[in-house]
Amino acid sequence: MEDHNQVAEQEIEAFMIVRAIGARFVAAERFSVRQADNCCIVYVGNNDGMPICGFFFKSATEKSVLLFLQGRRQVRYHVEDPSDILTFYREIETVVKASMQYA
């Protein structure tokens, strides 16, 4: 099992990356994060807002990011560390833009 402090740091780093990507379209302070049992979920708005993505970093063998797309579709990206999130920034932008219609 990975060190809990390291996981928390990675989740914070991942949240900051997603927020920075999305801040081009939505004010940065509108992003929030909620810790669940096995992941962290990023929202636009409060915790009842539209989910953007989830971070699954607690596994010692596999880390991933789940994007919540329109129409209840989801896509999972495997990552080595939070900076890998930058490779699919366009997809995050698309989800954030879609969230604006529900804001």
ABEGO torsion letter per residue (X at the ends): XBBAAAAAAAAAAAAAAAAAAAAAABBAAABBBBBBAABBBBBBEBAABBBABBBBAABAABBBBBBBBBGGBBBBBBBABAAAAAAAAAAAAAAAAAAAAAX
